[in-house]
């Protein structure tokens, strides 16, 4: 098995890890209600996806 001759410096290790950071999620506004959601997902507020209602919204009954 191959072994490195020299130890990797802190600079080289940190340069390699520069792409490992978690980026911000790509959020977009829902065309129906305007809440920001992930693309290609059903909107959790209104239940619409691509202009069609996919899930029914639960209605809270006030007693």
Short mmCIF file of the C-alpha atoms (twelve columns), coordinates in Angstrom:
data_MODEL
# 
_entry.id   MODEL 
# 
loop_
_atom_site.group_PDB 
_atom_site.id 
_atom_site.type_symbol 
_atom_site.label_atom_id 
_atom_site.label_alt_id 
_atom_site.label_comp_id 
_atom_site.label_asym_id 
_atom_site.label_seq_id 
_atom_site.Cartn_x 
_atom_site.Cartn_y 
_atom_site.Cartn_z 
_atom_site.pdbx_PDB_model_num 
ATOM 1  C CA . UNK A 1  0.000   0.000  0.000   1 
ATOM 2  C CA . UNK A 2  1.332   3.433  -0.890  1 
ATOM 3  C CA . UNK A 3  2.236   5.843  1.894   1 
ATOM 4  C CA . UNK A 4  2.926   9.570  1.626   1 
ATOM 5  C CA . UNK A 5  6.570   10.556 2.042   1 
ATOM 6  C CA . UNK A 6  5.770   13.861 3.724   1 
ATOM 7  C CA . UNK A 7  3.010   14.993 6.010   1 
ATOM 8  C CA . UNK A 8  0.307   17.158 4.409   1 
ATOM 9  C CA . UNK A 9  0.496   20.719 5.649   1 
ATOM 10 C CA . UNK A 10 -2.441  22.431 7.376   1 
ATOM 11 C CA . UNK A 11 -2.822  24.674 4.355   1 
ATOM 12 C CA . UNK A 12 -3.161  21.774 1.911   1 
ATOM 13 C CA . UNK A 13 -5.605  19.916 4.185   1 
ATOM 14 C CA . UNK A 14 -7.764  23.007 4.611   1 
ATOM 15 C CA . UNK A 15 -7.703  23.692 0.863   1 
ATOM 16 C CA . UNK A 16 -8.978  20.172 0.253   1 
ATOM 17 C CA . UNK A 17 -11.773 20.660 2.792   1 
ATOM 18 C CA . UNK A 18 -12.884 23.996 1.352   1 
ATOM 19 C CA . UNK A 19 -15.662 22.301 -0.674  1 
ATOM 20 C CA . UNK A 20 -17.057 20.324 2.276   1 
ATOM 21 C CA . UNK A 21 -18.995 23.228 3.776   1 
ATOM 22 C CA . UNK A 22 -22.783 22.992 3.699   1 
ATOM 23 C CA . UNK A 23 -24.225 25.639 1.415   1 
ATOM 24 C CA . UNK A 24 -27.494 27.489 1.721   1 
ATOM 25 C CA . UNK A 25 -30.541 25.670 0.326   1 
ATOM 26 C CA . UNK A 26 -32.002 26.863 -2.972  1 
ATOM 27 C CA . UNK A 27 -35.377 28.185 -1.933  1 
ATOM 28 C CA . UNK A 28 -37.976 29.544 -4.317  1 
ATOM 29 C CA . UNK A 29 -41.350 31.173 -3.661  1 
ATOM 30 C CA . UNK A 30 -44.482 29.109 -4.219  1 
ATOM 31 C CA . UNK A 31 -46.506 30.603 -7.113  1 
ATOM 32 C CA . UNK A 32 -49.781 30.114 -5.190  1 
ATOM 33 C CA . UNK A 33 -49.077 31.213 -1.612  1 
ATOM 34 C CA . UNK A 34 -45.598 32.792 -1.804  1 
ATOM 35 C CA . UNK A 35 -43.948 30.734 0.955   1 
ATOM 36 C CA . UNK A 36 -40.344 29.746 0.217   1 
ATOM 37 C CA . UNK A 37 -39.857 26.000 -0.384  1 
ATOM 38 C CA . UNK A 38 -37.333 23.689 -1.994  1 
ATOM 39 C CA . UNK A 39 -37.750 23.294 -5.767  1 
ATOM 40 C CA . UNK A 40 -39.519 20.178 -7.118  1 
ATOM 41 C CA . UNK A 41 -41.369 19.616 -3.829  1 
ATOM 42 C CA . UNK A 42 -45.006 19.934 -2.837  1 
ATOM 43 C CA . UNK A 43 -45.679 23.198 -1.019  1 
ATOM 44 C CA . UNK A 44 -46.353 22.390 2.655   1 
ATOM 45 C CA . UNK A 45 -48.648 25.409 3.073   1 
ATOM 46 C CA . UNK A 46 -51.069 25.145 0.143   1 
ATOM 47 C CA . UNK A 47 -50.411 21.589 -1.152  1 
ATOM 48 C CA . UNK A 48 -49.855 22.616 -4.785  1 
ATOM 49 C CA . UNK A 49 -47.201 21.226 -7.157  1 
ATOM 50 C CA . UNK A 50 -46.835 22.445 -10.756 1 
ATOM 51 C CA . UNK A 51 -50.165 24.255 -10.603 1 
ATOM 52 C CA . UNK A 52 -52.141 21.224 -9.423  1 
ATOM 53 C CA . UNK A 53 -53.403 20.534 -5.926  1 
ATOM 54 C CA . UNK A 54 -51.722 17.327 -4.832  1 
ATOM 55 C CA . UNK A 55 -52.637 17.151 -1.145  1 
ATOM 56 C CA . UNK A 56 -55.649 18.519 0.687   1 
ATOM 57 C CA . UNK A 57 -55.035 21.059 3.423   1 
ATOM 58 C CA . UNK A 58 -56.131 20.152 6.930   1 
ATOM 59 C CA . UNK A 59 -58.692 22.627 8.227   1 
ATOM 60 C CA . UNK A 60 -58.656 23.393 11.935  1 
ATOM 61 C CA . UNK A 61 -62.140 23.653 13.397  1 
ATOM 62 C CA . UNK A 62 -62.436 26.261 16.151  1 
ATOM 63 C CA . UNK A 63 -64.682 25.092 18.945  1 
# 
